[in-house]
């Protein structure tokens, strides 16, 4: 089971696993866009507060992508950090 949660009413954040996001993206003819961040990352918080709530950003992202948010210091069940060599935050994976 998965959920989609809007960020400030704009960008829809997919709440599910990476395999679920891939399946959803395939069924909707979209691409997965994963924002990899940490709970302590100031630039990550800035993007979440200032960029993702913009209506034009939400319209663009929601039309083309299944947006997945990972805070890898909280949990990284899909081993995103290790698999993709993420060491700078935020990192965006397509």
C-alpha positions as CSV (number, residue, x, y, z in Angstrom):
1,X,0.0,0.0,0.0
2,X,1.2,3.5,-0.7
3,X,0.1,7.1,-0.2
4,X,0.6,10.3,-2.1
5,X,1.0,13.3,0.2
6,X,1.0,16.9,-1.2
7,X,3.8,19.2,0.0
8,X,2.1,22.5,0.8
9,X,-0.6,21.5,-1.7
10,X,1.7,21.4,-4.7
11,X,4.3,18.6,-5.4
12,X,2.7,15.3,-4.6
13,X,5.1,13.1,-2.6
14,X,4.8,9.4,-3.2
15,X,4.9,7.5,0.1
16,X,5.9,4.0,-0.7
17,X,8.9,1.9,-1.6
18,X,11.1,2.4,-4.6
19,X,9.7,-0.7,-6.4
20,X,6.1,0.6,-5.8
21,X,7.1,4.0,-7.2
22,X,8.6,2.4,-10.3
23,X,5.4,0.4,-10.8
24,X,3.3,3.5,-10.4
25,X,5.5,5.5,-12.8
26,X,5.3,2.7,-15.4
27,X,1.5,2.5,-15.2
28,X,1.2,6.3,-15.6
29,X,4.0,6.6,-18.3
30,X,6.1,8.8,-15.9
31,X,9.6,8.7,-14.5
32,X,10.5,8.4,-10.9
33,X,12.2,11.5,-9.4
34,X,13.8,10.7,-6.0
35,X,15.0,13.5,-3.7
36,X,17.6,12.0,-1.4
37,X,18.2,14.1,1.7
38,X,18.8,14.0,5.4
39,X,16.8,15.4,8.3
40,X,19.7,17.8,9.1
41,X,20.4,19.1,5.6
42,X,19.7,22.9,5.4
43,X,19.6,23.1,1.6
44,X,17.1,20.2,1.6
45,X,14.9,22.0,4.0
46,X,15.1,25.2,1.9
47,X,14.1,23.3,-1.3
48,X,11.1,21.8,0.6
49,X,10.0,25.1,2.0
50,X,10.7,27.5,-0.9
51,X,10.7,25.5,-4.2
52,X,8.4,22.5,-3.9
53,X,5.4,24.6,-2.8
54,X,5.5,26.8,-6.0
55,X,2.4,26.1,-8.1
56,X,4.5,25.9,-11.4
57,X,6.9,23.5,-9.8
58,X,4.1,21.2,-8.6
59,X,2.3,21.3,-12.0
60,X,5.5,20.4,-13.8
61,X,6.7,17.6,-11.5
62,X,3.3,16.1,-10.9
63,X,2.7,15.9,-14.7
64,X,6.0,14.1,-15.5
65,X,7.2,12.3,-12.4
66,X,6.4,10.2,-9.4
67,X,8.2,12.2,-6.7
68,X,9.8,10.1,-4.0
69,X,11.4,11.6,-1.0
70,X,14.1,9.7,1.0
71,X,15.6,11.0,4.2
72,X,18.4,8.4,4.4
73,X,19.5,9.2,7.9
74,X,16.1,8.1,9.1
75,X,16.0,4.9,7.1
76,X,17.4,3.6,3.8
77,X,15.6,0.3,3.2
78,X,16.4,0.3,-0.5
79,X,20.1,1.1,0.1
80,X,19.9,4.2,-2.1
81,X,23.0,5.8,-0.5
82,X,25.1,2.7,-1.1
83,X,23.7,1.7,-4.5
84,X,24.0,5.1,-6.1
85,X,27.0,6.5,-4.1
86,X,25.0,9.4,-2.7
87,X,27.2,11.6,-0.5
88,X,25.9,15.1,-1.2
89,X,22.5,16.4,-0.2
90,X,20.1,17.0,-1.7
91,X,20.7,14.6,-4.5
92,X,18.1,14.0,-7.2
93,X,17.9,10.6,-8.9
94,X,15.8,9.9,-12.1
